[in-house]
Amino acid sequence: MDPLAKPCPSQGDRSPQTFGSRPTSLGATGGEANERACGRDEAMGGGETLGSFTDMEESLEEKLKGLAFRKQTSYRKAISRSGLQHLAPIQGPLPALSNGPTKELRTTVDWSENAVNGDHLWLETNCSGDLCYLGEETCLVKIAKSAPRRKCAACKIVVHTACMEQLEKINFRCKPTFREGGSRCLRDQNILRHHWVHRRRQEGKCRQCGKSFQQKFFHSKEIVAISCSWCKQAFHNKVTCFMLHQIEEPCSLGAHAGVIVPPSWIIKVRKPQSSFKNSSRRKKRTSFKRRTSKKGTDESKWRPFMLKPLPSPLMKPVLVFVNPKSGGNQGTKVLQMFMWILNPRQVFDLSQGGPREALELYRKVPNLRILACGGDGTVGWILSALDELQMNPQPPVAVLPLGTGNDLARTLNWGGGYTDEPVSKILCHVEDGTVVQLDRWNLQVESSPTHPEEGTQKLPLNVFNNYFSLGFDAHVTLEFHESREANPEKFNSRFRNKMFYAGVSRVPCLIV
């Protein structure tokens, strides 16, 4: 029996439904044939006695119940694999309202050995008008419209903080960002499937019918679209537009497939075990000393993640570094947009440890390109890290100007500042940009022979890219840097930063 075959429906179940109600609405094939089959079965029993007809009717009901149970089970399995767990019916009563989740919410990408594939990246949001992703039937906060909410940066779902535990119970995971190492099913892990998410608001047109999605002035409770978090394809929440077979279809990663790092490239490595049993077994071998020395070096260099890229001339993966402190604090917004478009594990926050570890992880990726989102200092920081690692060939570096002056970005034709351009447009420029050479200088400072006790302080960097200054203008720049480190909340706009530069540079002139 085909698990997707539709059982003979009753008269109350023959009304058309959408995906937002029950998982049985996913079955759009086999309905008419089964109705005709049931009609034939009933007609065949017309010549028998009333008792035999009653027995036959009871046996048919039992068979239909069995088919319905098999059908619900098969759909539940398909839904759990595809990320549409919220379509399944609610099991049991809802739990009591709690103050918040018992599990600590993750706000950054986890690179440790305890990383879980499909963890959401929750960020605080002020979009109080957006309804909870769980819907009215499952949401625990139905009355308080201004309850605190969290938004996932990778799949853009909004959930009440009090509903986090309920979201964990229905097992709705975020889009996968890596694969487990040591698995035997390599073929399944290399295939990336869509990550379908329900949307109550969706822009653009349906992929199937080509019609625009219904837009309402007020926040609608109706689910109007189903979209993929990877390729961004969207369909109407109707059986005629979104078919059941599309749940398990492989995803092409959309328009930016050439710059996205597929999750199959990033592998979580199991930690090598150094137990007493393994050591006792190796004592029987003749080359014990050689093997233990290699084991020791492996344990010291072990890292939870590694990359195994598949070279392709069409692939130009982009490694994104964002400095949230640059310029007018636009980095946080840019960081979230890149996590939505790309794989979150190829987007790094420079305030969480610098670029070195990320560059070491991605150093063997062919055709790698780097996008530095920050000011001139951020670009110099990344270039210096590339010099220390001596990567061969060195990946080209693009610039998204988020700083105050952005002189280097102007020189390389990236503009004088970021003006809320679409991230997709920036990624197209990075992918198709022309690679040019950049002149850089080494700076060597020596103490004066007449005053050897002065000038002993070591420079933080001995390489400069476009200019180098001493004296008064260097004093103004240092004053700005120290003030921003002490009070970052006061430097939240590019115009205010320039006004601070003007104020600091005028004070010494008045003294003199």
C-alpha positions in Angstrom: 0.0 0.0 0.0 1.4 3.4 -0.9 1.9 5.4 2.3 0.9 8.6 0.5 -2.4 7.1 -0.8 -5.4 9.1 0.4 -8.1 7.2 2.4 -11.8 7.5 1.5 -12.9 10.7 3.2 -16.1 11.3 5.0 -18.5 14.0 3.9 -17.3 16.3 6.5 -13.7 15.9 5.5 -14.1 16.6 1.7 -13.9 20.4 2.0 -10.7 21.9 0.6 -8.1 22.9 3.2 -4.8 24.8 3.2 -1.4 23.9 4.8 -2.1 25.9 7.9 -4.7 23.6 9.4 -3.8 19.9 9.3 -1.1 17.7 7.8 -3.8 15.7 5.9 -4.2 18.7 3.6 -0.7 17.8 2.2 -2.2 14.9 0.3 -3.5 16.3 -3.0 -3.4 13.1 -5.1 -5.4 9.9 -5.1 -8.7 11.3 -3.6 -11.1 10.7 -6.6 -9.7 7.2 -7.2 -10.2 6.2 -3.6 -13.8 7.6 -3.6 -14.6 5.5 -6.7 -13.0 2.5 -5.1 -15.1 2.9 -2.0 -18.2 3.3 -4.1 -17.5 0.0 -5.9 -17.0 -1.7 -2.6 -20.3 -0.5 -1.3 -22.1 -1.5 -4.6 -20.6 -5.0 -4.4 -22.3 -5.6 -1.0 -25.8 -4.7 -2.2 -27.0 -8.3 -2.9 -26.1 -9.8 0.4 -28.1 -9.9 3.7 -28.3 -7.1 6.1 -26.0 -8.8 8.6 -23.2 -9.4 6.1 -23.5 -5.9 4.9 -23.1 -4.6 8.5 -20.0 -6.8 9.0 -18.6 -5.6 5.7 -19.2 -2.0 6.7 -17.4 -2.5 10.0 -14.5 -4.2 8.3 -14.3 -1.2 5.9 -14.3 1.2 8.7 -11.4 -0.6 10.5 -9.4 -0.7 7.2 -10.0 3.0 6.7 -8.9 3.8 10.3 -5.7 1.8 9.6 -5.1 3.6 6.4 -5.6 7.0 8.1 -3.2 6.0 10.9 -0.6 5.0 8.3 -1.1 8.2 6.4 -0.7 10.4 9.5 2.4 8.5 10.4 4.0 8.9 7.0 3.2 12.6 6.8 4.6 13.1 10.3 7.9 11.5 9.2 8.0 13.6 6.1 7.3 16.8 8.1 10.0 16.1 10.7 12.6 15.7 8.0 11.7 18.8 6.1 11.3 21.3 9.0 7.5 21.6 8.8 6.8 20.1 12.3 4.4 22.9 13.1 1.9 21.4 10.6 1.4 18.4 12.8 -1.7 18.3 15.1 -1.2 19.3 18.7 -0.7 16.4 21.1 -2.3 16.8 24.5 -3.0 20.1 26.4 -0.7 23.1 26.2 1.7 23.6 29.1 1.4 26.4 31.6 2.9 29.8 30.8 6.4 30.2 32.0 8.6 33.3 32.4 11.1 32.1 29.8 13.1 29.2 28.5 15.0 27.0 30.8 17.6 26.4 28.0 20.0 29.3 27.4 19.2 31.1 24.2 22.0 31.1 21.6 22.8 34.5 20.1 26.1 33.6 18.2 27.2 30.7 16.1 28.5 27.8 18.3 32.0 26.5 17.1 32.5 24.2 20.1 32.3 20.4 20.2 28.8 20.8 21.8 27.4 22.5 18.7 23.9 21.3 17.6 22.9 21.4 14.0 19.8 23.5 13.5 20.1 25.8 16.5 18.4 29.2 16.1 20.3 32.4 16.5 18.0 34.5 18.7 18.2 38.2 18.7 16.1 40.8 20.6 13.6 42.4 18.4 11.1 45.3 18.8 8.7 44.0 16.1 5.8 43.8 18.6 3.2 43.6 15.8 4.5 40.4 14.4 2.5 37.4 15.5 4.2 34.4 17.2 5.4 31.8 14.8 3.6 29.1 16.8 0.1 30.4 15.9 -3.0 30.9 18.0 -3.4 27.2 18.7 0.1 26.6 20.1 1.1 30.1 21.3 1.1 30.5 25.1 0.9 34.3 25.0 -2.4 35.0 23.2 -3.6 38.2 25.0 -0.4 40.2 25.7 0.4 41.8 22.3 3.5 43.6 23.7 5.1 40.5 25.2 8.9 40.2 24.6 9.9 38.5 21.4 13.0 37.0 19.8 13.8 36.8 16.1 16.1 34.2 14.5 18.7 35.9 12.3 19.0 32.8 10.0 15.4 31.9 9.3 13.6 35.1 10.4 10.9 33.5 12.6 9.6 35.6 15.5 8.7 33.7 18.7 7.6 34.9 22.2 10.3 34.4 24.8 7.8 32.5 26.9 7.1 30.1 23.9 10.6 28.9 23.4 10.0 25.7 25.3 7.0 25.0 23.1 9.0 25.6 20.0 11.6 23.0 21.2 8.8 20.5 21.8 7.5 20.7 18.3 11.1 20.4 17.2 11.1 23.1 14.6 14.8 23.6 13.8 16.7 26.3 12.0 18.4 25.7 8.6 21.3 23.3 8.9 24.8 24.9 8.7 27.1 21.8 8.9 27.1 18.0 8.7 28.2 15.4 11.2 31.5 13.7 10.6 31.9 9.9 10.6 28.4 9.3 9.2 28.0 6.4 6.7 25.2 8.2 4.8 27.4 10.6 2.9 25.1 10.7 0.0 22.2 12.0 2.0 24.4 14.6 3.8 25.8 16.0 0.6 22.2 16.7 -0.6 20.9 19.9 0.8 17.1 20.1 1.0 14.8 23.1 1.3 14.1 24.6 4.7 10.4 25.5 4.5 9.0 28.1 6.8 5.5 29.5 7.1 5.1 33.2 6.4 2.3 35.5 7.3 3.9 38.3 5.3 5.7 37.7 2.1 7.0 40.0 -0.7 7.3 39.1 -4.3 5.4 36.5 -6.4 4.5 32.9 -6.1 7.0 30.5 -7.8 4.2 28.3 -9.1 1.4 30.6 -10.2 3.3 33.9 -10.7 0.7 35.9 -8.7 1.7 38.4 -6.0 1.1 37.5 -2.3 -1.7 39.1 -0.5 -0.5 42.1 1.5 -2.6 43.5 4.3 -2.3 46.8 6.2 -2.7 45.1 9.6 -0.8 42.0 10.7 -2.7 39.0 9.4 -3.2 35.7 11.4 -3.5 33.8 8.2 -0.5 32.0 6.7 -0.2 33.3 3.2 3.1 31.7 2.0 5.6 29.0 2.4 9.2 30.0 1.6 12.7 28.4 1.8 15.3 30.0 4.1 18.1 29.0 1.7 17.0 29.7 -1.9 14.2 32.2 -0.9 11.6 30.5 -3.2 8.1 31.2 -2.0 4.7 29.6 -2.8 1.1 30.3 -1.9 -0.2 28.3 1.1 -2.4 26.3 -1.2 -2.4 22.7 -2.5 -2.5 24.0 -6.0 0.8 25.9 -5.6 2.8 23.9 -3.0 2.8 20.2 -3.7 3.8 17.4 -1.2 6.8 16.2 -3.3 8.4 19.6 -3.0 9.1 19.0 0.7 11.9 16.5 0.0 13.3 18.2 -3.2 17.0 19.3 -3.1 17.7 23.0 -2.8 19.8 24.9 -5.3 20.7 27.7 -2.8 19.1 30.3 -5.1 20.7 33.3 -6.9 23.8 33.4 -4.6 24.7 29.7 -4.8 28.2 30.7 -6.1 29.1 32.5 -2.9 27.4 30.4 -0.3 29.4 27.8 1.6 27.2 24.6 1.5 26.7 22.9 4.8 28.2 19.7 3.4 31.6 21.4 3.3 31.7 22.2 7.0 32.2 19.0 9.0 31.9 18.6 12.7 34.8 16.3 13.8 34.5 13.8 16.7 37.0 14.3 19.4 39.7 11.6 19.5 39.3 9.2 22.4 42.3 8.5 24.6 40.9 5.9 27.0 42.7 3.3 29.0 41.4 0.5 26.8 42.9 2.0 23.7 46.2 2.5 25.3 46.3 -1.1 26.6 45.6 -2.4 23.1 48.3 -0.4 21.5 50.9 -1.8 23.9 50.9 -5.0 21.9 52.1 -3.2 18.8 55.7 -2.9 18.0 55.6 0.8 16.8 54.0 2.0 20.1 56.3 5.1 20.5 55.7 6.4 17.0 51.9 6.0 17.2 51.6 7.7 20.6 53.7 10.6 19.5 51.4 11.1 16.5 48.3 10.7 18.8 49.6 13.4 21.1 50.1 15.9 18.3 46.7 15.1 16.9 45.0 15.8 20.2 46.8 19.1 20.6 45.9 20.3 17.1 42.3 18.9 17.2 39.5 21.3 16.4 35.8 20.7 16.5 35.2 21.7 12.8 37.0 21.3 9.6 36.3 22.1 5.9 36.3 19.7 2.9 35.4 21.9 -0.1 34.5 20.6 -3.5 36.5 22.6 -6.1 34.4 24.2 -8.9 35.2 27.0 -11.3 31.7 28.4 -10.7 32.2 28.7 -7.0 33.6 31.8 -5.4 32.8 31.4 -1.6 32.8 34.7 0.3 34.1 34.9 3.9 32.4 37.9 5.6 34.0 39.8 8.5 31.9 42.4 10.2 33.1 45.0 12.7 30.0 46.2 14.6 31.8 49.1 16.2 32.8 50.8 12.9 31.2 54.0 11.9 27.6 54.5 13.0 27.2 51.0 14.5 25.7 49.6 11.3 27.6 46.4 11.7 24.9 44.6 13.8 22.3 45.2 11.1 24.6 44.1 8.3 25.6 41.0 10.3 22.0 39.9 10.5 21.4 40.4 6.8 24.4 38.4 5.8 23.3 35.5 8.1 19.9 35.5 6.4 21.4 35.4 2.9 24.5 33.2 3.5 25.4 30.3 5.7 25.8 31.7 9.2 29.1 29.8 9.6 30.7 32.0 6.9 29.8 35.2 8.6 32.0 36.3 11.6 31.8 39.0 14.2 35.2 40.6 14.7 34.3 41.6 18.2 34.2 37.9 19.2 37.9 37.1 18.7 39.3 38.5 15.5 39.8 37.1 12.0 42.7 34.7 12.6 40.8 31.5 13.5 38.3 31.9 10.7 41.1 32.4 8.1 42.8 29.3 9.4 39.6 27.3 9.0 39.0 28.6 5.4 42.5 28.8 4.2 42.2 25.7 1.9 39.0 26.8 0.2 39.7 27.5 -3.5 38.6 30.8 -5.1 38.0 32.2 -1.7 37.1 35.9 -1.5 36.8 38.1 1.7 34.4 40.9 2.4 35.6 43.3 5.1 32.6 45.2 6.6 34.1 48.1 8.5 36.5 51.1 8.2 40.0 51.4 7.1 41.3 50.0 10.3 39.2 46.8 9.9 40.6 46.3 6.4 44.2 46.7 7.7 43.5 44.3 10.5 42.4 41.6 8.1 45.3 42.2 5.7 47.8 41.9 8.6 46.2 38.6 9.6 46.6 37.3 6.0 50.3 38.3 6.1 50.8 36.4 9.3 49.2 33.2 8.0 51.1 33.5 4.6 48.2 32.1 2.7 49.1 31.1 -0.9 47.4 32.3 -3.0 46.2 35.3 -0.9 42.4 35.7 -1.3 41.3 39.1 -2.6 39.6 41.4 -0.1 36.5 43.5 -0.9 35.3 46.4 1.3 31.9 47.4 2.6 32.5 50.9 4.0 31.1 51.2 7.5 33.7 53.5 9.0 33.8 57.3 9.4 36.3 58.3 6.7 36.5 55.2 4.5 39.4 56.6 2.4 40.6 53.1 1.4 37.1 52.2 0.2 36.9 55.4 -1.9 40.3 54.5 -3.5 39.0 51.0 -4.4 35.7 52.4 -5.8 33.6 50.9 -3.0 32.1 54.2 -2.1 32.4 56.6 0.9 29.9 54.9 3.1 27.2 52.2 3.3 23.8 53.6 2.5 21.5 50.7 3.1 22.0 49.0 -0.3 20.6 45.5 -0.7 23.0 42.8 0.5 22.3 40.7 -2.6 23.6 43.6 -4.8 26.8 43.8 -2.7 27.4 40.1 -3.0 27.1 40.3 -6.8 29.7 43.1 -6.8 32.0 40.9 -4.7 31.6 37.9 -6.9 32.1 39.8 -10.2 34.6 42.4 -9.0 38.0 42.9 -10.7 41.0 41.9 -8.7 43.7 44.7 -8.5 47.0 45.1 -6.6 47.3 47.3 -3.6 50.5 49.0 -2.5 51.4 48.5 1.2 54.4 49.7 3.2 56.4 48.3 6.1 57.2 50.8 8.8 60.4 50.6 10.9 60.8 52.9 13.9 64.2 53.4 15.6 65.0 55.3 18.7 67.0 58.5 18.5 70.7 58.1 19.5 70.7 61.4 21.4 67.6 60.4 23.5 67.5 56.6 23.7 65.2 56.6 26.7 62.4 58.2 24.6 60.3 56.5 22.0 60.6 53.0 23.3 56.9 52.2 22.9 56.3 49.6 20.3 53.9 50.3 17.4 50.7 48.2 17.3 51.1 47.7 13.5 54.2 48.1 11.4 52.3 48.0 8.0 50.1 50.7 6.6 48.0 50.7 3.5 47.1 54.1 2.2 48.6 56.7 4.6 50.5 57.1 7.8 50.6 60.1 10.1 52.6 61.5 13.0 52.0 64.3 15.5 48.8 66.3 15.7 46.5 64.3 13.3 47.7 61.1 14.9 46.8 62.5 18.3 43.3 63.4 17.1 42.8 59.9 15.7 44.0 58.3 19.0 41.7 60.5 21.0 38.7 59.4 18.9 39.7 55.7 19.2 40.0 55.8 23.0 36.7 57.7 23.4 34.8 55.3 21.3 36.3 52.3 23.2 35.2 53.9 26.5 31.7 55.0 25.3 30.6 53.1 22.2 26.9 54.0 22.6 27.7 57.7 21.9 29.2 57.0 18.5 26.1 55.7 16.7 26.2 57.7 13.5 28.8 58.7 10.9 27.8 62.4 11.1 28.3 62.5 14.9 31.7 60.8 14.6 32.8 63.5 12.1 31.6 66.2 14.5 33.7 64.6 17.3 36.7 64.7 15.0 36.1 68.4 14.4 35.7 69.1 18.1 38.8 67.3 19.1 40.9 68.9 16.4 39.8 72.4 17.4 40.8 72.2 21.1 44.6 72.0 20.6 44.5 74.9 18.1 42.8 77.2 20.7 45.5 76.3 23.2 48.4 77.2 20.9 
